[in-house]
Amino acid sequence: MARNGEEHYSEYQQYLAANHLQNAGLSLMTSAICGYVPAQAELGYKYLHGILFPQNYDQAMRWLTAAADQGDAPSLTSLATMYMYGTGARTDGKKALELLEKALEQEYAPAARFIGLCHEKGIGVPKSAEEAFRWYQKGAEMGDMGAAVLLGDAYENGNGTAKDIAMARHWYELAAAGEGEEAESAKEALAALKEA
């Protein structure tokens, strides 16, 4: 009896936990080929960042597109960032925004942060610090810690809003309580605030 994509994905997770990386990669690839959306999304992400597989933007685009076409919000967002920054694709701000709006329809908070970055940098839309601030606020209120750091920065520097160090500290502290890159960025920002 043939195994389905979900079974291969479960096998991938078991191999990964046991640090059998070659078998993990094979199981993940097989699961993605079977059409299992979480595997397609993860495979695209891993190719994009060179994790478990050599970095390959063509493969990242292929697998993220496969998952995004089935409505996977994180894949829509990752694909949008590729278009935002011209990573493995030509820069296309309008396409990036279209993908981010689809992700946001699913209440995927990081999409709001990247829409804010589009407004801040003028990617696909006119530059607007006020619009960027509005989107960072939306993302932060939805629970995205990356947006919280950017919101803290906007308050700290008066970008798109009145300068407000107390609000900057609030958002930095919120993000610093989490984990990962956002928490580290927030801790650095808090330390810099204390020195100022």
Backbone bond lengths (Angstrom), bond angles and torsions (degrees), N, CA, C in turn:
res aa  C-N    CA-C-N  psi(-1)  N-CA   C-N-CA  omega(-1)  CA-C   N-CA-C  phi
1 M - - - 1.454 - - 1.541 108.78 -
2 A 1.313 116.59 130.64 1.462 121.35 -179.83 1.530 110.16 -72.40
3 R 1.317 114.91 140.28 1.463 119.38 177.79 1.528 108.79 -86.64
4 N 1.320 115.36 150.18 1.464 118.98 179.53 1.532 110.65 -93.26
5 G 1.331 114.71 175.94 1.459 120.43 -177.07 1.508 113.52 -59.69
6 E 1.324 116.82 -37.13 1.463 120.29 -179.12 1.530 110.88 -65.08
7 E 1.319 116.75 -39.46 1.468 120.05 178.69 1.531 111.27 -66.32
8 H 1.333 115.86 -40.28 1.471 119.30 177.17 1.525 110.72 -65.22
9 Y 1.325 116.41 -35.79 1.469 120.28 179.80 1.527 110.20 -67.06
10 S 1.321 116.58 -40.59 1.467 121.10 176.82 1.532 109.85 -61.93
11 E 1.319 115.30 -41.77 1.471 121.13 177.35 1.536 109.74 -62.29
12 Y 1.328 116.83 -42.39 1.471 121.82 177.22 1.531 110.12 -56.44
13 Q 1.335 117.23 -46.46 1.461 121.13 -178.60 1.529 110.99 -63.52
14 Q 1.311 116.89 -37.84 1.473 120.69 178.64 1.531 110.86 -66.52
15 Y 1.319 116.38 -45.18 1.471 120.29 178.15 1.529 110.52 -62.68
16 L 1.322 116.46 -40.98 1.462 120.91 -179.27 1.529 109.88 -62.99
17 A 1.330 116.66 -44.71 1.466 121.44 179.46 1.531 110.99 -61.81
18 A 1.331 116.64 -33.21 1.468 121.50 179.93 1.537 111.65 -86.93
19 N 1.331 116.58 2.00 1.461 123.41 -179.84 1.533 112.76 63.34
20 H 1.324 116.68 30.18 1.470 122.10 173.53 1.528 106.59 -95.24
21 L 1.329 115.76 78.83 1.459 121.48 -167.63 1.523 113.94 -66.97
22 Q 1.324 118.04 -37.57 1.462 119.70 -179.93 1.533 110.53 -63.97
23 N 1.325 116.35 -45.83 1.464 120.11 177.87 1.531 111.15 -66.40
24 A 1.343 116.23 -36.06 1.462 120.53 178.14 1.525 109.95 -61.18
25 G 1.329 116.37 -47.24 1.461 120.87 -179.98 1.514 112.13 -60.83
26 L 1.321 116.47 -42.13 1.467 121.33 179.64 1.533 110.58 -64.27
27 S 1.314 117.08 -43.89 1.467 120.64 179.94 1.523 111.30 -66.22
28 L 1.345 116.79 -39.04 1.462 120.38 178.24 1.527 110.10 -64.41
29 M 1.312 117.11 -45.91 1.464 121.65 178.76 1.537 110.68 -60.11
30 T 1.327 116.92 -44.73 1.468 121.11 -179.92 1.520 110.84 -62.53
31 S 1.323 116.72 -42.33 1.462 121.45 178.77 1.535 110.75 -61.92
32 A 1.332 116.16 -42.92 1.467 120.61 179.36 1.525 110.77 -64.32
33 I 1.322 116.57 -43.17 1.471 121.02 179.24 1.527 110.43 -62.15
34 C 1.342 116.51 -33.15 1.475 121.19 177.44 1.537 111.73 -71.34
35 G 1.352 117.34 -7.29 1.452 120.72 176.77 1.517 114.98 92.72
36 Y 1.335 117.78 13.43 1.462 120.77 -179.37 1.534 108.30 -77.46
37 V 1.321 116.16 114.23 1.469 122.02 -171.61 1.532 113.25 -57.56
38 P 1.353 120.87 -47.14 1.465 118.52 178.77 1.536 112.86 -57.50
39 A 1.330 116.62 -34.94 1.472 119.86 178.35 1.523 110.54 -70.75
40 Q 1.330 117.65 -41.01 1.464 120.45 178.12 1.530 110.17 -61.24
41 A 1.331 115.82 -44.10 1.463 121.19 179.97 1.529 110.58 -62.16
42 E 1.323 116.76 -46.62 1.460 120.39 -178.01 1.520 111.68 -68.34
43 L 1.321 116.72 -39.27 1.465 120.49 178.89 1.527 110.15 -63.72
44 G 1.327 116.87 -43.20 1.462 120.46 177.34 1.515 111.63 -61.01
45 Y 1.324 116.24 -44.23 1.474 121.57 179.17 1.525 110.06 -61.87
46 K 1.327 116.78 -43.59 1.464 120.38 -177.63 1.531 110.87 -66.49
47 Y 1.328 117.96 -40.33 1.468 120.14 175.63 1.526 110.57 -65.30
48 L 1.316 117.51 -38.65 1.456 121.48 -179.09 1.523 111.71 -61.45
49 H 1.337 116.17 -39.60 1.465 121.09 -174.75 1.536 114.13 -104.98
50 G 1.346 117.19 2.01 1.457 119.92 178.99 1.517 113.11 67.06
51 I 1.331 116.02 40.94 1.469 121.88 179.12 1.528 107.95 -107.87
52 L 1.307 117.14 124.47 1.464 124.63 179.00 1.529 112.07 73.03
53 F 1.331 117.42 -28.58 1.463 123.89 177.54 1.531 107.51 -128.24
54 P 1.330 117.63 155.28 1.465 118.31 174.09 1.537 109.92 -61.72
55 Q 1.327 116.20 144.69 1.463 119.81 179.40 1.525 109.17 -59.08
56 N 1.335 115.80 129.97 1.461 120.96 -178.07 1.522 107.54 -151.42
57 Y 1.330 116.27 103.49 1.462 120.63 -175.09 1.530 112.68 -66.85
58 D 1.335 117.34 -32.83 1.466 119.31 177.59 1.529 110.64 -63.32
59 Q 1.331 115.54 -44.49 1.467 119.30 178.63 1.530 111.01 -68.71
60 A 1.331 116.62 -37.72 1.469 120.06 176.73 1.518 109.86 -59.16
61 M 1.338 115.90 -48.03 1.463 121.02 179.55 1.533 110.49 -60.59
62 R 1.316 116.82 -43.18 1.471 121.18 -178.73 1.529 111.32 -59.22
63 W 1.332 116.46 -51.13 1.461 119.78 -173.27 1.529 112.56 -78.42
64 L 1.330 116.97 -35.84 1.467 118.72 176.03 1.531 110.22 -65.97
65 T 1.329 117.14 -37.84 1.467 120.85 177.36 1.523 110.35 -64.12
66 A 1.337 116.74 -42.00 1.472 120.31 179.13 1.528 110.66 -59.25
67 A 1.334 116.64 -44.45 1.465 120.27 179.74 1.527 111.27 -72.42
68 A 1.333 116.91 -39.78 1.470 121.25 179.90 1.527 110.83 -63.73
69 D 1.326 116.23 -37.94 1.472 120.21 178.93 1.521 111.99 -62.19
70 Q 1.323 115.55 -20.50 1.471 120.60 177.21 1.524 111.51 -100.98
71 G 1.356 115.24 12.64 1.458 120.21 171.97 1.510 116.52 87.60
72 D 1.331 119.50 13.70 1.460 121.26 -179.05 1.533 109.85 -71.87
73 A 1.332 117.14 113.11 1.470 122.16 -173.83 1.533 113.69 -61.81
74 P 1.347 120.22 -45.39 1.465 118.33 177.53 1.533 112.24 -60.97
75 S 1.334 117.47 -36.27 1.470 120.32 178.33 1.517 110.96 -69.07
76 L 1.326 117.08 -40.48 1.467 120.43 175.50 1.522 109.85 -56.63
77 T 1.332 116.63 -42.04 1.464 121.67 -177.96 1.526 111.30 -70.84
78 S 1.327 117.78 -43.86 1.469 120.37 178.31 1.526 110.74 -62.56
79 L 1.319 116.02 -42.39 1.457 121.04 178.02 1.527 110.19 -62.36
80 A 1.316 116.25 -41.13 1.470 120.84 178.29 1.524 110.79 -60.04
81 T 1.339 117.50 -40.84 1.469 119.10 -179.60 1.527 110.79 -66.58
82 M 1.326 117.16 -31.97 1.464 119.58 176.40 1.531 109.60 -62.83
83 Y 1.334 116.54 -42.22 1.471 120.35 178.03 1.532 111.52 -71.58
84 M 1.323 117.27 -34.72 1.468 120.21 179.26 1.516 111.97 -60.34
85 Y 1.327 115.26 -44.60 1.463 120.38 -171.64 1.528 113.97 -106.79
86 G 1.342 116.72 3.62 1.457 119.74 179.48 1.516 112.78 67.05
87 T 1.315 116.48 35.50 1.461 122.44 179.85 1.526 108.66 -88.56
88 G 1.318 117.42 102.35 1.456 120.98 179.42 1.518 113.16 73.23
89 A 1.304 116.86 7.23 1.472 122.20 -179.89 1.516 107.12 -152.08
90 R 1.314 115.77 161.80 1.464 116.57 174.62 1.528 107.73 -71.50
91 T 1.309 116.89 148.07 1.459 121.00 178.84 1.530 108.40 -64.57
92 D 1.319 115.83 129.04 1.466 121.05 -178.46 1.532 107.98 -148.43
93 G 1.329 115.37 89.73 1.455 120.93 -177.29 1.512 113.76 -62.22
94 K 1.326 116.53 -37.05 1.481 119.79 -179.83 1.528 110.19 -65.24
95 K 1.326 117.04 -43.58 1.469 121.67 178.50 1.533 109.65 -63.96
96 A 1.326 116.93 -41.39 1.466 121.24 178.85 1.527 109.90 -59.30
97 L 1.327 116.95 -47.87 1.469 120.49 -179.55 1.524 111.92 -63.57
98 E 1.310 116.63 -38.96 1.470 120.88 178.44 1.540 110.27 -60.58
99 L 1.321 116.67 -44.51 1.468 121.22 178.99 1.528 111.05 -66.33
100 L 1.331 116.45 -41.67 1.466 120.46 -179.58 1.529 111.07 -64.76
101 E 1.326 116.96 -38.73 1.471 119.87 178.74 1.530 110.96 -64.63
102 K 1.346 116.81 -36.31 1.474 119.93 176.47 1.529 110.87 -65.18
103 A 1.332 116.36 -39.95 1.471 120.51 178.20 1.523 110.17 -66.50
104 L 1.331 116.67 -39.49 1.460 121.17 -178.91 1.530 111.85 -67.02
105 E 1.330 116.55 -30.46 1.471 120.66 175.97 1.525 110.90 -58.30
106 Q 1.317 116.31 -24.84 1.466 121.85 178.66 1.526 111.55 -94.61
107 E 1.329 116.45 13.06 1.473 121.98 179.83 1.528 111.54 62.79
108 Y 1.339 117.28 32.05 1.461 120.92 178.08 1.527 107.96 -84.88
109 A 1.326 116.38 102.95 1.467 123.09 -170.07 1.532 114.96 -56.57
110 P 1.355 120.34 -41.26 1.470 118.02 -179.61 1.531 113.77 -58.30
111 A 1.321 117.73 -24.50 1.470 120.15 178.66 1.526 110.84 -60.75
112 A 1.330 117.30 -37.01 1.468 120.83 178.95 1.527 110.29 -64.16
113 R 1.324 116.62 -39.91 1.475 120.30 178.19 1.529 110.56 -59.56
114 F 1.328 116.88 -45.33 1.462 119.83 -177.43 1.530 112.02 -72.16
115 I 1.324 117.33 -30.49 1.469 119.36 172.80 1.536 108.10 -63.55
116 G 1.330 116.06 -41.34 1.460 120.49 176.07 1.517 111.84 -59.22
117 L 1.326 116.87 -43.38 1.468 120.35 178.66 1.529 111.21 -63.23
118 C 1.338 117.01 -36.78 1.468 120.10 176.14 1.525 110.21 -59.36
119 H 1.336 116.21 -43.13 1.468 120.19 178.98 1.527 111.39 -68.70
120 E 1.333 116.59 -39.57 1.470 119.69 -179.23 1.521 111.31 -65.22
121 K 1.334 116.54 -40.90 1.472 121.02 -175.02 1.527 112.92 -94.00
122 G 1.338 117.73 -9.09 1.459 119.90 -177.17 1.519 112.93 73.68
123 I 1.324 116.87 39.28 1.466 122.36 179.96 1.529 108.08 -96.59
124 G 1.327 116.55 105.85 1.468 121.28 178.33 1.520 114.21 80.51
125 V 1.324 116.82 -8.19 1.469 123.21 179.23 1.535 107.52 -145.33
126 P 1.344 117.28 160.97 1.464 118.00 175.10 1.536 110.25 -63.45
127 K 1.332 116.68 146.09 1.472 121.03 177.05 1.520 109.32 -59.89
128 S 1.329 115.80 134.06 1.460 120.12 177.10 1.525 109.76 -155.78
129 A 1.315 116.46 108.72 1.464 121.14 177.72 1.520 110.70 -64.21
130 E 1.330 116.93 -33.72 1.476 121.15 -179.91 1.530 110.86 -66.90
131 E 1.340 116.55 -44.02 1.474 119.88 177.89 1.523 110.40 -66.43
132 A 1.333 116.64 -41.04 1.463 120.27 178.04 1.529 109.78 -58.40
133 F 1.332 116.03 -46.95 1.470 120.95 178.89 1.526 110.59 -57.25
134 R 1.326 116.93 -44.82 1.466 121.21 -178.96 1.535 111.02 -60.16
135 W 1.317 116.53 -41.84 1.469 120.07 -179.43 1.528 111.67 -72.96
136 Y 1.340 117.48 -36.87 1.471 119.36 176.59 1.527 109.60 -62.83
137 Q 1.327 115.35 -40.31 1.459 119.96 179.21 1.527 110.49 -62.76
138 K 1.332 116.02 -44.19 1.469 120.22 179.02 1.534 110.49 -60.87
139 G 1.338 116.18 -46.98 1.460 120.15 -179.91 1.524 112.25 -62.22
140 A 1.336 116.19 -43.76 1.466 120.79 -179.95 1.523 110.73 -63.69
141 E 1.319 116.62 -42.44 1.470 120.27 179.29 1.524 111.85 -67.05
142 M 1.349 116.95 -24.43 1.467 121.43 175.91 1.530 111.82 -82.44
143 G 1.353 115.88 -7.92 1.465 119.59 176.09 1.510 116.13 105.83
144 D 1.334 118.39 9.01 1.460 120.63 179.04 1.526 109.45 -84.22
145 M 1.332 116.59 116.29 1.458 120.64 -176.06 1.529 112.27 -72.59
146 G 1.315 117.92 -26.54 1.460 120.20 173.96 1.526 110.36 -63.19
147 A 1.322 116.00 -41.43 1.469 120.62 176.98 1.526 110.21 -66.95
148 A 1.331 117.27 -35.75 1.467 120.82 179.07 1.524 110.91 -62.19
149 V 1.333 117.03 -40.50 1.473 120.71 178.06 1.533 109.81 -64.29
150 L 1.328 116.20 -45.20 1.468 119.84 179.70 1.528 111.46 -65.52
151 L 1.323 116.27 -34.68 1.466 120.63 177.47 1.536 109.74 -67.22
152 G 1.335 116.14 -43.22 1.454 120.07 176.14 1.522 111.42 -58.49
153 D 1.329 115.62 -42.74 1.460 120.77 178.62 1.531 111.09 -63.14
154 A 1.335 116.48 -40.59 1.469 120.12 178.96 1.526 110.39 -62.21
155 Y 1.325 116.40 -43.57 1.478 119.85 177.56 1.530 111.41 -65.98
156 E 1.331 116.38 -41.48 1.460 120.41 -178.05 1.532 111.65 -61.85
157 N 1.328 115.96 -40.05 1.463 120.64 -174.33 1.526 114.56 -103.08
158 G 1.333 116.83 -1.00 1.459 119.63 -178.99 1.511 113.22 67.50
159 N 1.335 117.01 36.85 1.460 121.80 178.45 1.519 110.30 -92.12
160 G 1.335 116.32 107.79 1.458 120.81 177.84 1.511 113.80 80.74
161 T 1.322 116.88 1.03 1.469 122.55 -179.54 1.528 107.66 -157.72
162 A 1.318 115.77 170.86 1.468 119.01 175.94 1.532 109.25 -69.94
163 K 1.321 116.08 143.85 1.468 120.64 177.67 1.525 108.68 -63.88
164 D 1.350 115.86 131.24 1.465 120.77 -176.76 1.531 107.96 -151.48
165 I 1.327 115.95 95.70 1.471 121.27 -175.61 1.527 111.45 -64.85
166 A 1.326 118.07 -35.09 1.474 120.66 178.57 1.529 110.31 -62.87
167 M 1.339 117.23 -41.90 1.477 120.25 178.31 1.529 110.68 -70.19
168 A 1.324 116.43 -36.97 1.465 119.89 176.75 1.521 109.37 -59.39
169 R 1.337 115.64 -48.25 1.467 120.49 179.40 1.539 110.93 -59.63
170 H 1.331 117.02 -42.83 1.472 121.69 179.78 1.533 111.03 -55.43
171 W 1.334 116.41 -50.13 1.467 119.63 -176.50 1.520 111.54 -71.97
172 Y 1.324 117.68 -36.92 1.464 119.96 176.11 1.529 110.78 -62.61
173 E 1.343 116.46 -44.14 1.471 120.20 -179.50 1.521 111.21 -62.95
174 L 1.323 116.00 -39.87 1.468 120.36 178.31 1.530 110.16 -60.41
175 A 1.337 115.98 -47.15 1.473 120.36 -179.25 1.525 111.23 -68.82
176 A 1.337 117.10 -36.37 1.470 121.36 -178.25 1.520 112.26 -65.41
177 A 1.328 117.18 -23.36 1.465 121.51 -179.77 1.529 111.94 -74.21
178 G 1.336 116.72 -13.12 1.467 120.75 -179.10 1.515 111.47 -87.61
179 E 1.327 114.80 -154.09 1.462 121.45 -179.15 1.517 109.53 -129.56
180 G 1.324 116.38 167.30 1.454 121.52 172.83 1.517 113.76 87.35
181 E 1.332 114.16 -166.78 1.465 121.71 -175.47 1.521 112.26 -58.91
182 E 1.346 115.96 -41.42 1.464 119.55 -178.18 1.527 110.89 -61.33
183 A 1.331 116.82 -42.74 1.465 121.01 -179.90 1.523 110.25 -63.05
184 E 1.342 116.72 -41.58 1.469 120.33 179.41 1.526 110.62 -64.55
185 S 1.334 116.53 -43.29 1.478 120.34 178.02 1.524 110.62 -60.75
186 A 1.328 115.81 -42.25 1.465 120.46 -179.14 1.531 110.73 -65.40
187 K 1.328 117.32 -41.01 1.472 120.79 178.60 1.526 110.80 -63.10
188 E 1.337 116.59 -41.17 1.468 120.53 177.59 1.529 110.44 -63.07
189 A 1.334 116.13 -41.93 1.473 120.75 179.97 1.529 110.38 -64.54
190 L 1.330 116.88 -40.62 1.475 120.45 178.12 1.526 111.22 -64.14
191 A 1.331 116.02 -41.95 1.464 119.83 179.14 1.530 110.55 -62.69
192 A 1.333 116.05 -40.74 1.469 120.44 178.60 1.532 111.19 -66.12
193 L 1.330 115.93 -35.62 1.479 119.62 177.90 1.521 111.16 -63.82
194 K 1.344 116.44 -40.57 1.472 120.36 -179.28 1.507 111.52 -65.90
195 E 1.346 116.47 -33.48 1.464 120.83 -179.04 1.522 111.71 -75.32
196 A 1.328 115.76 -25.41 1.483 119.78 -175.24 1.522 111.12 -72.49
